[in-house]
Structure formats: structure tokens, C-alpha cells
């Protein structure tokens, strides 16, 4: 599936808004901390912009997200796609051990659910108009754009968007930012479960207040989260994985250096 348009009431009053959660990566303690936030509890919509289950507690994370019911708006990320890959059919499977393990935890119904998700969704948001939500870029679920990508790169990846869409919300790179480029506002909420640069769950709130965009950060008990993941996950390296990613031992600078060549800057 590709893009779908979801009619929704414009959110403009009280504490309601649109919460955006991306890159949960099966880290249930981080997700639970965000879902407990008052602004998330009050949100009219909760948009999930992909890479939700590829981590140490995939089935438990899926159950928690599904419990959101009709408030949840789902977008498939590259890691979600890889979890359902069929190597026998020539599809490329998960590239890392924890994702390969997570893929094996999913049953047929759960895999089919992930396959059915759209790659982008457009919602009407008060003060912002039509907002396109995707995982990496509007045209590709693993294409690389960063806060410091060249204007020419942004023009390229946004070129096919309808003129009415002036706000794009994406994830994929696990680092939060807001950038204005070519007359469009681009928002990356960062990662709930695998943040680079600062421990804690990163997410975003669109509205209330006539289209305000706010990057949010939710701290939680990292020691308890790491211990829980080590105890409850069947992934053999769960303890080491949690220590690295829950505690955000990868800096933003390291991530930018690793991802930077992927946006074509070396060829510019």
C-alpha cells in the first residue's frame, strides 16, 4: 500500500492534539511512558510513523499499540516491512540480529497486519492543513534526509508532494528536529525506543493552539527498563541491546556521521 487520506476532525481546542510516535522498536517501557503522558492520553489521534516492532519486545509492543483502537493511525516503516519479508520470494529480510529474532516472534495474523499498513497517510490538522506522515521520506521508506541535508536534497525528496501539503512528518533517523525548507515545515519526532544523543522517549505534538508543533521528551526509569527487557525478552542479547539503545549510548554526532553519506552529500 502507499498513501491514504484519512478524514478527521480538525483538532484545535482544549488539550487535544495529534501525537506522533515513531521508531518504537519494540521497547515497551519507553512506549508505556509516552502513552501515560497527559497530552498523549488526551490526543484525538496518535500517529505511528513506522519501525514499531523491530526490537526486544515485539508482540507486547504490538498489543499495546493496538489497544489504542481507532485513535491510532498506522504508517509502515522499512523495519516493519523487513519483518514480513519472504526470503524465498527474493525479498530482503531484517538486516540485524534483533530484527531477525523479532520477525520470528510474529504470527501469520500479525505479519499480515504489518503488510497491510500504508507507507504514508495524510491527515487534516487544525492550523496546519493537510499533513503528510511517512517513515523516511514521502517517496521511500528508507531514504535518508537529515536536519543538515542540502536544500537540493530536500527539493528532490519533496518534489512530488501535492501543493496543498505544507507540513511533512517523518521518522527513520531517530533524531528530533523541525526544519523549514522550500516553504514546507518538516518535523521529525525522534525515536521513542532507540534515541540517538539523549536517553528518553522522543515524540511530537501537533496542536493544540492553531497548529503548533512541539518536540517532546519523556524520561523514564532506564535501569528498570533495561532490567525488564533483559528479563522479559527472549532475544539472547537483550541485556546488551537495552544497555546500548535504552541508555542512548550512540551520540547524535555519531549518528549524523554514519547517516550523512546516505543523503548524497558526498556527491554534492
C-alpha positions in Angstrom: 0.0 0.0 0.0 1.1 3.6 -0.5 -0.6 6.8 0.6 -4.1 7.1 2.1 -6.1 10.1 3.1 -7.9 9.9 6.4 -10.7 12.4 7.1 -10.5 13.6 10.7 -12.0 16.4 12.7 -9.6 19.4 13.0 -8.1 19.4 16.4 -7.9 22.9 17.8 -9.3 23.2 21.3 -8.6 22.1 24.9 -5.8 19.8 25.4 -6.4 17.7 22.4 -3.9 17.4 19.6 -2.2 14.9 17.3 0.6 13.0 19.0 3.3 11.4 16.8 5.3 8.4 17.9 8.0 7.0 15.7 10.6 4.2 15.9 9.4 2.5 19.0 11.5 -0.6 18.0 9.8 -2.9 20.5 10.9 -1.0 23.6 7.7 -1.4 25.6 8.8 0.5 28.7 9.6 3.6 26.6 6.2 3.3 24.8 4.3 2.9 28.1 6.0 6.1 29.4 4.8 8.1 26.4 1.3 6.7 26.4 1.0 7.8 30.0 1.7 11.4 29.1 -1.4 13.6 29.6 -1.1 15.1 26.2 -0.9 11.7 24.6 -3.8 10.4 26.6 -5.9 13.4 25.5 -4.8 13.4 21.9 -7.5 13.0 19.3 -5.2 11.0 17.0 -1.9 9.1 17.7 0.1 8.7 14.5 2.6 5.9 14.5 5.2 6.6 11.8 6.8 3.2 11.5 9.6 0.9 12.7 7.4 -0.1 15.6 8.2 -3.7 16.5 11.8 -4.5 15.4 13.3 -4.8 18.9 13.3 -6.9 22.0 9.5 -7.0 22.9 7.7 -7.0 19.5 4.5 -8.8 20.3 4.0 -7.0 23.6 4.6 -3.7 21.8 2.1 -4.5 19.1 -0.6 -5.4 21.7 0.0 -2.1 23.5 -0.3 -0.1 20.2 -3.4 -2.0 19.1 -5.1 -1.2 22.4 -5.2 2.5 21.2 -8.0 1.4 18.9 -9.3 4.0 16.4 -7.2 6.8 17.8 -4.1 5.1 16.3 -3.1 5.9 12.7 -0.5 3.5 11.4 2.3 4.0 8.9 4.7 1.2 7.9 8.4 1.7 8.1 11.3 -0.1 6.5 11.9 -2.2 9.6 8.2 -3.2 9.7 8.4 -4.2 6.0 11.6 -6.3 6.7 9.9 -8.2 9.5 7.4 -9.6 7.0 9.9 -10.3 4.1 9.8 -13.6 2.3 13.4 -14.6 1.5 12.1 -17.4 -0.7 10.4 -14.8 -2.8 13.6 -12.7 -3.1 12.6 -10.2 -0.5 15.3 -8.8 1.7 14.8 -9.7 5.3 15.9 -8.0 8.5 19.5 -6.8 8.4 20.3 -7.1 12.1 20.0 -9.8 14.8 17.3 -8.3 16.9 15.1 -7.6 14.0 15.6 -11.1 12.6 14.7 -12.5 16.0 11.6 -10.2 16.3 10.4 -11.4 12.9 10.4 -15.0 14.2 8.1 -13.9 17.1 5.3 -12.7 14.9 2.4 -15.0 13.9 0.7 -15.0 10.5 -2.0 -12.6 11.5 0.5 -10.1 12.9 2.7 -10.3 9.8 -0.3 -9.7 7.6 -1.3 -6.7 9.7 2.1 -5.2 9.1 1.9 -5.9 5.4 -1.4 -4.1 5.2 -0.2 -0.8 6.6 0.2 2.2 4.3 3.5 3.8 3.6 2.1 7.3 4.1 -1.0 8.9 5.5 -2.4 12.4 5.1 -4.5 13.9 7.9 -6.1 17.3 8.2 -4.7 19.1 11.3 -6.1 22.4 12.6 -3.7 25.3 11.8 -1.5 23.1 9.5 -4.0 21.9 6.9 -3.2 18.6 5.2 -0.2 17.0 6.9 1.6 14.1 5.3 3.0 11.4 7.7 5.6 9.0 6.4 8.5 7.0 7.7 11.7 8.2 6.0 10.5 10.4 3.1 7.2 10.7 1.2 8.5 8.5 -1.6 10.7 5.9 0.1 10.6 4.1 3.5 14.4 4.1 4.0 15.6 7.2 2.0 17.9 9.4 4.1 17.3 13.0 4.9 18.8 14.8 7.9 18.4 18.2 9.6 21.5 19.4 7.8 20.8 17.9 4.4 21.4 20.2 1.4 18.4 22.2 0.1 18.8 20.5 -3.2 18.3 17.1 -1.5 15.1 18.4 0.2 13.8 19.7 -3.1 14.3 16.3 -4.6 12.6 14.2 -2.0 9.6 16.6 -1.6 9.2 17.3 -5.3 6.2 15.1 -5.9 4.1 16.3 -3.0 0.7 18.0 -3.7 1.0 21.7 -3.4 -1.6 21.8 -0.6 0.7 19.8 1.7 2.8 22.3 3.6 3.8 20.0 6.5 5.6 16.7 6.4 6.2 14.5 9.4 8.8 11.7 9.1 10.9 9.5 11.3 13.6 6.9 10.5 16.8 8.7 11.7 16.0 8.6 15.4 16.9 12.3 16.0 14.3 15.0 16.5 14.2 18.3 14.6 12.0 20.8 12.9 13.1 22.4 9.7 11.6 24.8 7.2 12.6 24.0 3.6 11.2 25.1 0.3 8.1 26.6 2.0 7.3 23.4 3.8 7.7 22.5 7.5 9.4 19.2 8.1 9.1 17.5 11.5 11.0 14.5 12.8 9.7 13.5 16.3 12.8 11.4 17.0 12.6 7.9 18.4 10.6 6.5 21.3 12.7 3.4 21.8 16.1 3.9 20.2 17.1 7.6 20.6 20.4 8.8 19.4 22.0 11.6 21.5 19.8 11.7 24.6 18.2 9.0 26.7 14.4 9.1 27.0 11.5 8.7 24.7 11.2 11.4 22.0 7.9 12.2 20.3 6.0 15.2 18.9 2.7 17.0 19.5 0.9 18.9 16.7 -1.5 21.4 18.3 -3.3 22.4 20.3 -3.1 26.1 19.7 -3.8 26.5 16.0 -1.2 24.2 14.5 1.7 24.5 17.0 4.4 21.9 16.6 6.2 20.8 19.8 9.0 18.3 20.1 8.6 16.4 23.4 10.9 14.3 25.5 9.7 11.8 28.2 12.3 10.4 30.7 11.6 7.2 32.5 13.5 4.7 34.7 16.2 3.5 32.4 17.7 1.0 34.9 14.2 -0.6 35.4 13.6 -0.6 31.7 16.9 -2.4 30.9 16.3 -4.9 33.7 12.7 -5.6 32.4 13.8 -6.1 28.8 16.6 -8.5 29.9 14.1 -10.4 32.0 11.1 -10.5 29.6 12.6 -10.7 26.1 13.7 -13.9 24.6 16.3 -12.2 22.5 19.7 -13.7 23.5 21.5 -10.4 23.6 18.6 -8.4 25.1 20.6 -7.1 28.1 23.4 -5.7 25.9 20.9 -4.3 23.3 18.9 -2.5 26.0 22.1 -1.1 27.6 23.1 0.4 24.3 19.9 1.8 23.0 17.7 2.5 26.0 20.6 4.4 27.6 21.3 6.2 24.2 25.0 5.4 24.1 25.1 6.4 20.4 25.5 10.2 20.2 23.7 12.4 17.7 27.1 13.3 16.3 28.0 9.7 15.7 24.6 9.1 14.0 24.9 12.1 11.8 28.4 11.0 10.7 27.1 7.5 9.9 24.0 8.6 8.1 25.3 11.6 6.3 26.7 9.9 3.2 23.3 8.4 2.7 21.8 11.7 1.7 24.2 12.2 -1.2 26.1 15.0 0.3 29.4 13.4 -0.7 28.4 13.8 -4.3 27.3 17.4 -3.9 
